[in-house]
Amino acid sequence: MIKQIVFITATIISFGILGYSLLRIYSFLKLTKNHKKGPLGKRLYKTITVAIFQTKILRRPVIGLLHALVFWGFIVILFGSVEIIIDGFTGIEKSLSSFDFIYQIISISGDVFSWIILIAVCVFFVRRVFLTVTRFEGIEMKRRSHSDANFALSLIFVLMVTLIWMNILYSAMNLEESRTLYPINALFGQFFTSLDHTILLRAYEINWWTHIGVIFLFMNILPYSKHFHVFMSIPNVFFSRIEPLGKLPNMDNITKEVKLMMDPNLAFAAPTEPVSEIERFGVKDVEDVTWKNYLDSLACTQCGRCTASCPANITGKMLSPRKIMIDLRKRMNEKAPHILKEGKNYNDNKSLLRDYITTEELWACTTCNSCAQECPVNINHPEMIVFMRRFLVMEESAAPTGLNVMFTNIENNGAPWPFSPEDRLLWANDLTTN
């Protein structure tokens, strides 16, 4: 009974802290602007293909397959974690075993995947610590980023080791039953059947408590870690754009103004809607982004595939699409708590644009969408870049000289070139027709 009370108390505290962290992030999301959603069917199809079947990750066969196996393994092992929590609350061991065949399938799958994940984590750890992987480096990848990744891998390693030992020790105490539930670990468990039952039980309980303790610790670290993508990647893929790459969203206010200009009857008619507050064009700071832009930053795995495929970055420009997402999340964490506390007029004389992301980075982008194409969780980096460019052009007229010349030509001549409209057909003067 004391164990149950301790477990219930620890569970309530852990989920309470997690709830606080998630509510905090939700309050940040509410500070952002709206984002249009699309057809549900296409979103479900994209979620199944990209998120569940990991089609983008699997384009790199070896390391991609390991990542995919870890993802699928965690989904299976999640059922085992739910059972552990139910066991802790009820005091009943293997409380979900009444589901018979389904329980047996999930147990066998979890047994196999626990070893696969353990091997994959060891490969990832060796790769990060002892090998030089170019895309893991960059100006935005501080020491904290690497420590974060290594710490998360260490926690997953402990999770798998304790889970495997739990199954081995349970098999030693219940060998015949375990042969149909944990076929791999039962092979190891048979070597410990001669040990005293009390020793086996104590060792099992130590691993059980360590395992659930690490789960509680890990789930509360995630919202403050790059590994928050464990929670956010599937929702981010679900809400990702379904339009073709390269299609940019129009600005509703501008579209409305253009339509009015094209219709004289509406242009001079009395307004039918109350005059709303004038919105800022483009993105200067975090309150100008859409909730999908912020969701992108939360879902970023910091894997670096976007930056590694960016032609601007490859040719030595300052732009790193990964840095755009990291800066957005960092700036939101810095400013949002003050906005919530002091109101939307809070000003710390800093902004996402310039203090975090420079104009040189923004104008280096070719909008080729290679970063969005490569991202395994469908982050739309070019959209954020174009939104910030819009602010520079439409609010500050701070486009590069070449673009300003082109804008002037379009305004004066109706074309990007410095020629009068009257001279547009001069090229045809010397042509003859038969």
Salt bridges, closest charged atoms under 4 A:
GLU137 OE1 - HIS146 NE2 3.57
GLU140 OE2 - ARG322 NE 2.77
GLU176 OE2 - ARG179 NE 3.55
GLU205 OE2 - LYS3 NZ 2.64
GLU205 OE1 - ARG202 NH1 3.51
ASP252 OD1 - LYS36 NZ 3.23
GLU273 OE1 - LYS256 NZ 3.18
ASP285 OD2 - ARG331 NH2 2.93
ASP285 OD2 - LYS335 NZ 2.94
GLU287 OE2 - LYS335 NZ 2.96
ASP288 OD2 - ARG280 NH1 2.75
ASP296 OD1 - LYS292 NZ 2.43
ASP327 OD2 - LYS323 NZ 2.66
GLU334 OE1 - ARG331 NH1 2.37
GLU334 OE2 - LYS350 NZ 2.96
GLU342 OE2 - HIS338 ND1 3.83
ASP348 OD2 - ARG331 NH1 2.95
GLU361 OE1 - LYS323 NZ 3.21
GLU374 OE1 - ARG59 NH2 3.94
GLU396 OE1 - ARG354 NH2 2.75
